[in-house]
Amino acid sequence: MEHFFRHPLLPYAECRRSTDSARKYRMHMHKTFSIGAVDRGEVEYSVDGETGRLGPGELILFNPETMHACNPVGPDRRNYYVLYLEKDWCLTLVRSMWKVESLVPASAHVLGDGILFSRFIEAMETILGEGDILEKEQAITEAALMVFEAACPQ
């Protein structure tokens, strides 16, 4: 099952929730900065020539225009979230944190911080939930800030 959140007042962000998914993906890329979290099951990922496994408690990051794939391990199904963020919005946000001229790419593909993972899941639930648009905007911004602080070298 797929559930998406998009809103005209927040055109820089899209949120996806997939449950009970066995869907497999070929190598592909997005123009966005993408943050993913598996909360049930396990996936095999491939990005920038690196491969590995990702499960609950870890975030995976894909810089814009980076070839990648994440697929279930064996016949198992998984539940996951993905937050897609437009590059220009990310750059504006990063410039509010640091003096930079361009978007600072994430230095790691996987963040294994359980607290960060839990906070990201909470943000995604807020974005997908029944709250008002300001709550959703705040959740998107806070999720992005914490990921950039953890993953982008300065």
C-alpha positions as CSV (number, residue, x, y, z in Angstrom):
1,M,0.0,0.0,0.0
2,E,1.3,3.5,-0.9
3,H,0.4,6.7,0.7
4,F,1.8,10.1,-0.4
5,F,1.7,13.6,1.0
6,R,2.0,16.6,-1.3
7,H,0.7,20.1,-0.6
8,P,0.7,23.2,-2.8
9,L,1.8,25.3,0.2
10,L,4.8,23.0,0.6
11,P,5.9,22.3,-3.0
12,Y,9.5,21.5,-2.0
13,A,8.6,18.3,-0.2
14,E,6.9,15.0,-0.9
15,C,6.5,12.2,1.7
16,R,5.9,8.6,0.9
17,R,4.8,5.7,3.1
18,S,4.8,2.2,1.7
19,T,3.5,-0.7,3.7
20,D,3.7,-4.5,3.1
21,S,5.8,-3.9,0.0
22,A,7.7,-6.5,-1.9
23,R,8.2,-4.1,-4.9
24,K,11.7,-4.2,-6.4
25,Y,13.3,-1.2,-8.1
26,R,15.9,-1.0,-10.8
27,M,18.8,1.5,-10.4
28,H,17.3,5.0,-10.7
29,M,17.8,8.5,-9.5
30,H,15.8,11.5,-8.2
31,K,16.4,15.2,-8.7
32,T,15.7,15.6,-5.0
33,F,17.6,14.9,-1.8
34,S,16.0,11.8,-0.4
35,I,15.9,10.4,3.1
36,G,14.6,6.9,3.6
37,A,13.7,4.8,6.7
38,V,12.7,1.1,6.9
39,D,10.6,0.4,9.9
40,R,9.8,-3.2,9.2
41,G,11.8,-5.7,7.3
42,E,15.2,-5.3,5.7
43,V,16.5,-4.0,2.4
44,E,19.6,-4.4,0.3
45,Y,20.7,-1.0,-1.1
46,S,23.1,0.0,-3.8
47,V,24.4,3.5,-4.1
48,D,27.6,5.0,-5.6
49,G,29.1,1.5,-5.9
50,E,28.4,0.8,-2.2
51,T,26.1,-2.1,-1.3
52,G,24.8,-3.1,2.1
53,R,21.7,-3.9,4.2
54,L,19.4,-1.5,5.9
55,G,16.9,-2.2,8.6
56,P,14.9,-0.5,11.4
57,G,17.0,2.1,13.3
58,E,18.9,3.4,10.3
59,L,18.3,6.2,7.8
60,I,19.5,6.0,4.2
61,L,20.4,9.2,2.3
62,F,20.5,9.8,-1.4
63,N,22.1,13.0,-2.7
64,P,20.3,14.5,-5.7
65,E,20.9,12.8,-9.1
66,T,22.7,9.8,-7.5
67,M,22.0,6.3,-8.9
68,H,20.6,4.0,-6.3
69,A,18.2,1.1,-5.5
70,C,16.7,-0.4,-2.4
71,N,15.0,-3.8,-2.6
72,P,13.6,-6.3,-0.1
73,V,15.9,-9.0,1.2
74,G,14.6,-12.3,-0.2
75,P,10.8,-12.8,-0.2
76,D,10.3,-10.6,2.9
77,R,8.1,-7.5,2.7
78,R,9.0,-4.2,4.2
79,N,7.5,-1.0,5.4
80,Y,9.3,2.3,4.7
81,Y,9.1,6.0,4.5
82,V,10.9,8.4,2.1
83,L,11.1,12.2,2.3
84,Y,11.9,13.8,-1.0
85,L,13.2,17.4,-0.7
86,E,13.9,19.8,-3.6
87,K,17.5,20.9,-4.0
88,D,16.9,24.6,-4.0
89,W,14.9,24.4,-0.8
90,C,17.7,22.3,0.8
91,L,20.3,24.8,-0.3
92,T,18.3,27.6,1.3
93,L,18.0,25.6,4.5
94,V,21.7,24.7,4.6
95,R,22.6,28.3,4.0
96,S,20.7,29.2,7.1
97,M,23.1,26.9,9.0
98,W,26.4,27.4,7.3
99,K,28.2,29.8,4.9
100,V,28.1,27.7,1.7
101,E,27.6,28.5,-2.0
102,S,26.2,25.1,-3.0
103,L,24.3,22.2,-1.5
104,V,26.7,20.2,0.8
105,P,26.3,16.5,-0.2
106,A,25.7,14.0,2.6
107,S,29.1,12.3,3.4
108,A,27.5,9.0,4.4
109,H,24.7,7.0,2.8
110,V,23.6,5.4,6.1
111,L,23.0,7.0,9.5
112,G,22.8,4.4,12.2
113,D,21.6,6.7,15.0
114,G,18.5,5.2,16.7
115,I,17.5,8.6,18.2
116,L,17.7,10.3,14.8
117,F,15.7,7.4,13.3
118,S,13.0,7.7,15.9
119,R,12.7,11.5,15.5
120,F,12.6,11.1,11.7
121,I,9.7,8.5,12.0
122,E,7.8,10.9,14.3
123,A,8.3,13.7,11.8
124,M,7.0,11.5,9.0
125,E,4.0,10.5,11.0
126,T,3.2,14.2,11.6
127,I,3.6,15.0,7.9
128,L,1.2,12.1,6.9
129,G,-1.2,12.7,9.8
130,E,-4.2,15.0,10.2
131,G,-2.4,18.0,11.7
132,D,-2.4,21.5,10.1
133,I,-0.1,22.6,7.4
134,L,2.2,24.6,9.8
135,E,2.8,21.4,11.9
136,K,3.7,19.6,8.7
137,E,6.1,22.4,7.5
138,Q,7.8,22.4,10.9
139,A,8.2,18.6,10.8
140,I,9.7,18.7,7.3
141,T,12.2,21.5,8.3
142,E,13.2,19.8,11.6
143,A,13.7,16.4,9.9
144,A,15.9,18.0,7.2
145,L,17.9,20.1,9.7
146,M,18.7,17.1,11.9
147,V,19.8,15.0,8.9
148,F,21.9,17.7,7.4
149,E,23.6,18.3,10.8
150,A,24.4,14.6,11.1
151,A,25.4,13.9,7.6
152,C,26.9,16.9,5.9
153,P,30.5,17.8,6.8
154,Q,31.3,21.3,7.7
